[in-house]
């Protein structure tokens, strides 16, 4: 008694014949600042901050400080490439500094001046600021999305085709002898 091999019933027409890769500029990593701006704008609209008169004209100090913190962290990730070694070193250094400050505040009690310094930071922005900045980020993201439709790579089993420009310039590169080396050079950008 012989066994017949199983038959693959999957239709071969479902397999893709080419893959499209669309490169994005680094500014796409600013989406945390965009999201934080939208959240601050919505919260201040609900709370009534940003009116023309009174103490509400400036905005919520806590939201302003959070927005600036997210913006500064986003700029650090945007500006520098954090390799694996740099990322681990940075995390270990931050943990060591926090633990060292905790131990030193127990021994020398300098936390009150540090708290006073941090409490003296009063960042306030009204809802118009958050709305305008977020609106600008949205416009930039939409323009980037449109631009990626005109600049992309199409890869198939025979060649790599680089479509570029609004008039459709094309570069064709053969895949014979092609080698690919993938390296994640920035851990924080990879996480974002």
Rosetta constraint file for C-alpha pairs under 8 A:
AtomPair CA 17 CA 156 HARMONIC 6.18 0.50
AtomPair CA 17 CA 157 HARMONIC 7.75 0.50
AtomPair CA 18 CA 154 HARMONIC 6.49 0.50
AtomPair CA 18 CA 155 HARMONIC 5.34 0.50
AtomPair CA 18 CA 156 HARMONIC 4.34 0.50
AtomPair CA 18 CA 157 HARMONIC 7.45 0.50
AtomPair CA 19 CA 154 HARMONIC 5.64 0.50
AtomPair CA 19 CA 155 HARMONIC 5.09 0.50
AtomPair CA 19 CA 156 HARMONIC 6.46 0.50
AtomPair CA 20 CA 152 HARMONIC 6.88 0.50
AtomPair CA 20 CA 153 HARMONIC 5.63 0.50
AtomPair CA 20 CA 154 HARMONIC 4.45 0.50
AtomPair CA 20 CA 155 HARMONIC 6.28 0.50
AtomPair CA 21 CA 152 HARMONIC 5.79 0.50
AtomPair CA 21 CA 153 HARMONIC 5.06 0.50
AtomPair CA 21 CA 154 HARMONIC 6.36 0.50
AtomPair CA 21 CA 155 HARMONIC 7.87 0.50
AtomPair CA 22 CA 148 HARMONIC 5.89 0.50
AtomPair CA 22 CA 149 HARMONIC 7.72 0.50
AtomPair CA 22 CA 151 HARMONIC 6.91 0.50
AtomPair CA 22 CA 152 HARMONIC 4.58 0.50
AtomPair CA 22 CA 153 HARMONIC 6.34 0.50
AtomPair CA 23 CA 148 HARMONIC 6.85 0.50
AtomPair CA 23 CA 151 HARMONIC 7.60 0.50
AtomPair CA 23 CA 152 HARMONIC 6.50 0.50
AtomPair CA 24 CA 28 HARMONIC 6.96 0.50
AtomPair CA 24 CA 144 HARMONIC 7.45 0.50
AtomPair CA 24 CA 148 HARMONIC 6.98 0.50
AtomPair CA 25 CA 144 HARMONIC 7.84 0.50
AtomPair CA 26 CA 78 HARMONIC 7.18 0.50
AtomPair CA 27 CA 78 HARMONIC 7.68 0.50
AtomPair CA 28 CA 141 HARMONIC 7.06 0.50
AtomPair CA 29 CA 74 HARMONIC 7.64 0.50
AtomPair CA 29 CA 78 HARMONIC 6.85 0.50
AtomPair CA 29 CA 189 HARMONIC 7.15 0.50
AtomPair CA 29 CA 192 HARMONIC 6.73 0.50
AtomPair CA 30 CA 34 HARMONIC 6.54 0.50
AtomPair CA 30 CA 74 HARMONIC 6.40 0.50
AtomPair CA 30 CA 75 HARMONIC 8.00 0.50
AtomPair CA 30 CA 78 HARMONIC 7.67 0.50
AtomPair CA 31 CA 35 HARMONIC 6.09 0.50
AtomPair CA 32 CA 36 HARMONIC 6.07 0.50
AtomPair CA 32 CA 70 HARMONIC 7.12 0.50
AtomPair CA 32 CA 71 HARMONIC 7.92 0.50
AtomPair CA 32 CA 74 HARMONIC 7.11 0.50
AtomPair CA 33 CA 37 HARMONIC 6.01 0.50
AtomPair CA 33 CA 67 HARMONIC 7.31 0.50
AtomPair CA 33 CA 70 HARMONIC 6.13 0.50
AtomPair CA 33 CA 71 HARMONIC 5.49 0.50
AtomPair CA 33 CA 74 HARMONIC 6.91 0.50
AtomPair CA 34 CA 38 HARMONIC 6.24 0.50
AtomPair CA 34 CA 133 HARMONIC 7.81 0.50
AtomPair CA 34 CA 134 HARMONIC 5.40 0.50
AtomPair CA 34 CA 137 HARMONIC 6.21 0.50
AtomPair CA 34 CA 138 HARMONIC 7.63 0.50
AtomPair CA 35 CA 39 HARMONIC 6.18 0.50
AtomPair CA 35 CA 134 HARMONIC 7.83 0.50
AtomPair CA 36 CA 40 HARMONIC 6.09 0.50
AtomPair CA 36 CA 67 HARMONIC 6.17 0.50
AtomPair CA 36 CA 70 HARMONIC 7.33 0.50
AtomPair CA 37 CA 41 HARMONIC 5.99 0.50
AtomPair CA 37 CA 67 HARMONIC 6.77 0.50
AtomPair CA 37 CA 130 HARMONIC 5.17 0.50
AtomPair CA 37 CA 131 HARMONIC 7.22 0.50
AtomPair CA 37 CA 133 HARMONIC 7.15 0.50
AtomPair CA 37 CA 134 HARMONIC 5.60 0.50
AtomPair CA 38 CA 42 HARMONIC 6.13 0.50
AtomPair CA 38 CA 130 HARMONIC 6.74 0.50
AtomPair CA 38 CA 131 HARMONIC 6.96 0.50
AtomPair CA 38 CA 134 HARMONIC 6.02 0.50
AtomPair CA 39 CA 43 HARMONIC 6.08 0.50
AtomPair CA 40 CA 44 HARMONIC 5.99 0.50
AtomPair CA 40 CA 63 HARMONIC 6.13 0.50
AtomPair CA 40 CA 64 HARMONIC 7.97 0.50
AtomPair CA 40 CA 67 HARMONIC 7.57 0.50
AtomPair CA 40 CA 127 HARMONIC 7.44 0.50
AtomPair CA 40 CA 130 HARMONIC 6.58 0.50
AtomPair CA 41 CA 45 HARMONIC 6.06 0.50
AtomPair CA 41 CA 127 HARMONIC 5.04 0.50
AtomPair CA 41 CA 128 HARMONIC 7.64 0.50
AtomPair CA 41 CA 130 HARMONIC 5.11 0.50
AtomPair CA 41 CA 131 HARMONIC 5.76 0.50
AtomPair CA 42 CA 46 HARMONIC 6.23 0.50
AtomPair CA 42 CA 127 HARMONIC 7.94 0.50
AtomPair CA 43 CA 47 HARMONIC 6.12 0.50
AtomPair CA 44 CA 48 HARMONIC 5.79 0.50
AtomPair CA 44 CA 49 HARMONIC 5.00 0.50
AtomPair CA 44 CA 50 HARMONIC 7.16 0.50
AtomPair CA 44 CA 59 HARMONIC 7.16 0.50
AtomPair CA 44 CA 60 HARMONIC 7.26 0.50
AtomPair CA 44 CA 126 HARMONIC 7.52 0.50
AtomPair CA 44 CA 127 HARMONIC 5.81 0.50
AtomPair CA 45 CA 49 HARMONIC 6.25 0.50
AtomPair CA 45 CA 50 HARMONIC 7.64 0.50
AtomPair CA 45 CA 127 HARMONIC 6.48 0.50
AtomPair CA 48 CA 56 HARMONIC 7.10 0.50
AtomPair CA 49 CA 56 HARMONIC 4.65 0.50
AtomPair CA 49 CA 57 HARMONIC 6.10 0.50
AtomPair CA 49 CA 58 HARMONIC 7.13 0.50
AtomPair CA 49 CA 59 HARMONIC 5.13 0.50
AtomPair CA 49 CA 60 HARMONIC 7.01 0.50
AtomPair CA 49 CA 126 HARMONIC 6.38 0.50
AtomPair CA 49 CA 127 HARMONIC 6.60 0.50
AtomPair CA 50 CA 56 HARMONIC 5.73 0.50
AtomPair CA 50 CA 57 HARMONIC 4.44 0.50
AtomPair CA 50 CA 58 HARMONIC 6.00 0.50
AtomPair CA 50 CA 59 HARMONIC 5.71 0.50
AtomPair CA 50 CA 125 HARMONIC 7.89 0.50
AtomPair CA 50 CA 126 HARMONIC 4.40 0.50
AtomPair CA 50 CA 127 HARMONIC 5.15 0.50
AtomPair CA 50 CA 128 HARMONIC 6.84 0.50
AtomPair CA 51 CA 56 HARMONIC 6.06 0.50
AtomPair CA 51 CA 57 HARMONIC 4.80 0.50
AtomPair CA 52 CA 56 HARMONIC 7.99 0.50
AtomPair CA 52 CA 57 HARMONIC 5.36 0.50
AtomPair CA 53 CA 57 HARMONIC 5.43 0.50
AtomPair CA 55 CA 59 HARMONIC 7.83 0.50
AtomPair CA 56 CA 60 HARMONIC 7.77 0.50
AtomPair CA 57 CA 126 HARMONIC 6.55 0.50
AtomPair CA 58 CA 124 HARMONIC 5.69 0.50
AtomPair CA 58 CA 125 HARMONIC 5.66 0.50
AtomPair CA 58 CA 126 HARMONIC 5.27 0.50
AtomPair CA 59 CA 64 HARMONIC 7.63 0.50
AtomPair CA 59 CA 124 HARMONIC 5.15 0.50
AtomPair CA 59 CA 125 HARMONIC 5.08 0.50
AtomPair CA 59 CA 126 HARMONIC 4.58 0.50
AtomPair CA 59 CA 127 HARMONIC 7.14 0.50
AtomPair CA 60 CA 64 HARMONIC 6.27 0.50
AtomPair CA 60 CA 124 HARMONIC 5.83 0.50
AtomPair CA 60 CA 125 HARMONIC 7.11 0.50
AtomPair CA 60 CA 126 HARMONIC 7.67 0.50
AtomPair CA 61 CA 65 HARMONIC 6.17 0.50
AtomPair CA 61 CA 122 HARMONIC 5.77 0.50
AtomPair CA 61 CA 123 HARMONIC 5.39 0.50
AtomPair CA 61 CA 124 HARMONIC 4.85 0.50
AtomPair CA 61 CA 125 HARMONIC 7.76 0.50
AtomPair CA 62 CA 66 HARMONIC 6.22 0.50
AtomPair CA 62 CA 123 HARMONIC 7.74 0.50
AtomPair CA 63 CA 67 HARMONIC 6.04 0.50
AtomPair CA 63 CA 124 HARMONIC 7.65 0.50
AtomPair CA 64 CA 68 HARMONIC 6.20 0.50
AtomPair CA 64 CA 122 HARMONIC 7.90 0.50
AtomPair CA 64 CA 123 HARMONIC 5.01 0.50
AtomPair CA 64 CA 124 HARMONIC 4.98 0.50
AtomPair CA 64 CA 125 HARMONIC 5.96 0.50
AtomPair CA 65 CA 69 HARMONIC 6.13 0.50
AtomPair CA 65 CA 121 HARMONIC 7.90 0.50
AtomPair CA 65 CA 122 HARMONIC 7.27 0.50
AtomPair CA 65 CA 123 HARMONIC 5.49 0.50
AtomPair CA 65 CA 124 HARMONIC 7.56 0.50
AtomPair CA 66 CA 70 HARMONIC 6.20 0.50
AtomPair CA 67 CA 71 HARMONIC 6.05 0.50
AtomPair CA 68 CA 72 HARMONIC 6.00 0.50
AtomPair CA 68 CA 123 HARMONIC 7.92 0.50
AtomPair CA 69 CA 73 HARMONIC 6.18 0.50
AtomPair CA 70 CA 74 HARMONIC 5.95 0.50
AtomPair CA 71 CA 75 HARMONIC 6.13 0.50
AtomPair CA 72 CA 76 HARMONIC 6.30 0.50
AtomPair CA 73 CA 77 HARMONIC 6.39 0.50
AtomPair CA 74 CA 78 HARMONIC 6.03 0.50
AtomPair CA 75 CA 79 HARMONIC 5.82 0.50
AtomPair CA 76 CA 80 HARMONIC 6.09 0.50
AtomPair CA 77 CA 81 HARMONIC 7.14 0.50
AtomPair CA 77 CA 82 HARMONIC 7.65 0.50
AtomPair CA 77 CA 188 HARMONIC 6.36 0.50
AtomPair CA 77 CA 189 HARMONIC 6.68 0.50
AtomPair CA 78 CA 189 HARMONIC 7.74 0.50
AtomPair CA 81 CA 185 HARMONIC 6.80 0.50
AtomPair CA 81 CA 186 HARMONIC 5.01 0.50
AtomPair CA 81 CA 187 HARMONIC 7.96 0.50
AtomPair CA 82 CA 86 HARMONIC 5.44 0.50
AtomPair CA 82 CA 87 HARMONIC 5.56 0.50
AtomPair CA 82 CA 185 HARMONIC 7.09 0.50
AtomPair CA 82 CA 186 HARMONIC 4.74 0.50
AtomPair CA 82 CA 187 HARMONIC 5.93 0.50
AtomPair CA 82 CA 188 HARMONIC 6.66 0.50
AtomPair CA 83 CA 87 HARMONIC 5.95 0.50
AtomPair CA 83 CA 184 HARMONIC 7.92 0.50
AtomPair CA 83 CA 185 HARMONIC 5.36 0.50
AtomPair CA 83 CA 186 HARMONIC 5.01 0.50
AtomPair CA 83 CA 187 HARMONIC 5.95 0.50
AtomPair CA 84 CA 88 HARMONIC 6.25 0.50
AtomPair CA 84 CA 185 HARMONIC 7.66 0.50
AtomPair CA 84 CA 186 HARMONIC 7.37 0.50
AtomPair CA 84 CA 187 HARMONIC 6.25 0.50
AtomPair CA 85 CA 89 HARMONIC 6.03 0.50
AtomPair CA 86 CA 90 HARMONIC 5.93 0.50
AtomPair CA 87 CA 91 HARMONIC 6.20 0.50
AtomPair CA 87 CA 187 HARMONIC 6.96 0.50
AtomPair CA 87 CA 188 HARMONIC 7.88 0.50
AtomPair CA 88 CA 92 HARMONIC 6.11 0.50
AtomPair CA 89 CA 93 HARMONIC 5.96 0.50
AtomPair CA 90 CA 94 HARMONIC 6.13 0.50
AtomPair CA 91 CA 95 HARMONIC 6.22 0.50
AtomPair CA 92 CA 96 HARMONIC 6.05 0.50
AtomPair CA 93 CA 97 HARMONIC 6.07 0.50
AtomPair CA 94 CA 98 HARMONIC 6.15 0.50
AtomPair CA 95 CA 99 HARMONIC 6.09 0.50
AtomPair CA 96 CA 100 HARMONIC 5.86 0.50
AtomPair CA 97 CA 101 HARMONIC 5.97 0.50
AtomPair CA 98 CA 102 HARMONIC 6.13 0.50
AtomPair CA 99 CA 103 HARMONIC 6.18 0.50
AtomPair CA 100 CA 104 HARMONIC 5.98 0.50
AtomPair CA 101 CA 105 HARMONIC 5.92 0.50
AtomPair CA 102 CA 106 HARMONIC 6.43 0.50
AtomPair CA 103 CA 107 HARMONIC 6.41 0.50
AtomPair CA 104 CA 108 HARMONIC 5.64 0.50
AtomPair CA 104 CA 109 HARMONIC 7.05 0.50
AtomPair CA 104 CA 110 HARMONIC 7.61 0.50
AtomPair CA 105 CA 109 HARMONIC 4.33 0.50
AtomPair CA 105 CA 110 HARMONIC 5.37 0.50
AtomPair CA 105 CA 111 HARMONIC 5.48 0.50
AtomPair CA 110 CA 114 HARMONIC 6.64 0.50
AtomPair CA 111 CA 115 HARMONIC 5.94 0.50
AtomPair CA 112 CA 116 HARMONIC 6.06 0.50
AtomPair CA 113 CA 117 HARMONIC 6.14 0.50
AtomPair CA 114 CA 118 HARMONIC 6.25 0.50
AtomPair CA 115 CA 119 HARMONIC 5.89 0.50
AtomPair CA 116 CA 120 HARMONIC 6.05 0.50
AtomPair CA 117 CA 121 HARMONIC 7.01 0.50
AtomPair CA 125 CA 129 HARMONIC 6.22 0.50
AtomPair CA 125 CA 130 HARMONIC 7.40 0.50
AtomPair CA 126 CA 130 HARMONIC 6.86 0.50
AtomPair CA 127 CA 131 HARMONIC 5.95 0.50
AtomPair CA 128 CA 132 HARMONIC 5.95 0.50
AtomPair CA 129 CA 133 HARMONIC 6.08 0.50
AtomPair CA 130 CA 134 HARMONIC 5.92 0.50
AtomPair CA 131 CA 135 HARMONIC 5.89 0.50
AtomPair CA 132 CA 136 HARMONIC 6.11 0.50
AtomPair CA 133 CA 137 HARMONIC 6.28 0.50
AtomPair CA 134 CA 138 HARMONIC 6.19 0.50
AtomPair CA 135 CA 139 HARMONIC 6.25 0.50
AtomPair CA 136 CA 140 HARMONIC 6.24 0.50
AtomPair CA 137 CA 141 HARMONIC 6.13 0.50
AtomPair CA 138 CA 142 HARMONIC 6.18 0.50
AtomPair CA 139 CA 143 HARMONIC 6.23 0.50
AtomPair CA 140 CA 144 HARMONIC 6.16 0.50
AtomPair CA 141 CA 145 HARMONIC 6.17 0.50
AtomPair CA 142 CA 146 HARMONIC 6.27 0.50
AtomPair CA 143 CA 147 HARMONIC 6.08 0.50
AtomPair CA 144 CA 148 HARMONIC 6.22 0.50
AtomPair CA 145 CA 149 HARMONIC 6.90 0.50
AtomPair CA 146 CA 150 HARMONIC 7.35 0.50
AtomPair CA 147 CA 151 HARMONIC 6.53 0.50
AtomPair CA 148 CA 152 HARMONIC 6.37 0.50
AtomPair CA 150 CA 163 HARMONIC 6.80 0.50
AtomPair CA 150 CA 164 HARMONIC 5.77 0.50
AtomPair CA 150 CA 165 HARMONIC 5.59 0.50
AtomPair CA 150 CA 166 HARMONIC 5.80 0.50
AtomPair CA 150 CA 168 HARMONIC 7.42 0.50
AtomPair CA 151 CA 162 HARMONIC 7.51 0.50
AtomPair CA 151 CA 163 HARMONIC 5.50 0.50
AtomPair CA 151 CA 164 HARMONIC 4.33 0.50
AtomPair CA 151 CA 165 HARMONIC 6.08 0.50
AtomPair CA 152 CA 162 HARMONIC 6.01 0.50
AtomPair CA 152 CA 163 HARMONIC 5.39 0.50
AtomPair CA 152 CA 164 HARMONIC 6.58 0.50
AtomPair CA 153 CA 160 HARMONIC 6.81 0.50
AtomPair CA 153 CA 161 HARMONIC 5.66 0.50
AtomPair CA 153 CA 162 HARMONIC 4.51 0.50
AtomPair CA 153 CA 163 HARMONIC 6.09 0.50
AtomPair CA 154 CA 160 HARMONIC 5.77 0.50
AtomPair CA 154 CA 161 HARMONIC 5.02 0.50
AtomPair CA 154 CA 162 HARMONIC 6.37 0.50
AtomPair CA 154 CA 163 HARMONIC 7.63 0.50
AtomPair CA 155 CA 159 HARMONIC 6.22 0.50
AtomPair CA 155 CA 160 HARMONIC 4.53 0.50
AtomPair CA 155 CA 161 HARMONIC 6.31 0.50
AtomPair CA 156 CA 160 HARMONIC 6.43 0.50
AtomPair CA 157 CA 175 HARMONIC 7.29 0.50
AtomPair CA 158 CA 174 HARMONIC 6.35 0.50
AtomPair CA 158 CA 175 HARMONIC 5.75 0.50
AtomPair CA 158 CA 176 HARMONIC 7.62 0.50
AtomPair CA 159 CA 172 HARMONIC 6.64 0.50
AtomPair CA 159 CA 173 HARMONIC 5.52 0.50
AtomPair CA 159 CA 174 HARMONIC 4.39 0.50
AtomPair CA 159 CA 175 HARMONIC 4.95 0.50
AtomPair CA 160 CA 172 HARMONIC 5.85 0.50
AtomPair CA 160 CA 173 HARMONIC 5.06 0.50
AtomPair CA 160 CA 174 HARMONIC 6.31 0.50
AtomPair CA 160 CA 175 HARMONIC 6.67 0.50
AtomPair CA 161 CA 170 HARMONIC 6.63 0.50
AtomPair CA 161 CA 171 HARMONIC 5.66 0.50
AtomPair CA 161 CA 172 HARMONIC 4.61 0.50
AtomPair CA 161 CA 173 HARMONIC 6.32 0.50
AtomPair CA 162 CA 170 HARMONIC 5.52 0.50
AtomPair CA 162 CA 171 HARMONIC 4.98 0.50
AtomPair CA 162 CA 172 HARMONIC 6.44 0.50
AtomPair CA 163 CA 168 HARMONIC 6.15 0.50
AtomPair CA 163 CA 169 HARMONIC 5.91 0.50
AtomPair CA 163 CA 170 HARMONIC 4.75 0.50
AtomPair CA 163 CA 171 HARMONIC 6.74 0.50
AtomPair CA 164 CA 168 HARMONIC 5.83 0.50
AtomPair CA 164 CA 169 HARMONIC 5.24 0.50
AtomPair CA 164 CA 170 HARMONIC 6.25 0.50
AtomPair CA 165 CA 169 HARMONIC 5.98 0.50
AtomPair CA 174 CA 178 HARMONIC 7.91 0.50
AtomPair CA 184 CA 190 HARMONIC 7.19 0.50
AtomPair CA 186 CA 190 HARMONIC 6.26 0.50
AtomPair CA 187 CA 191 HARMONIC 6.26 0.50
AtomPair CA 188 CA 192 HARMONIC 6.29 0.50
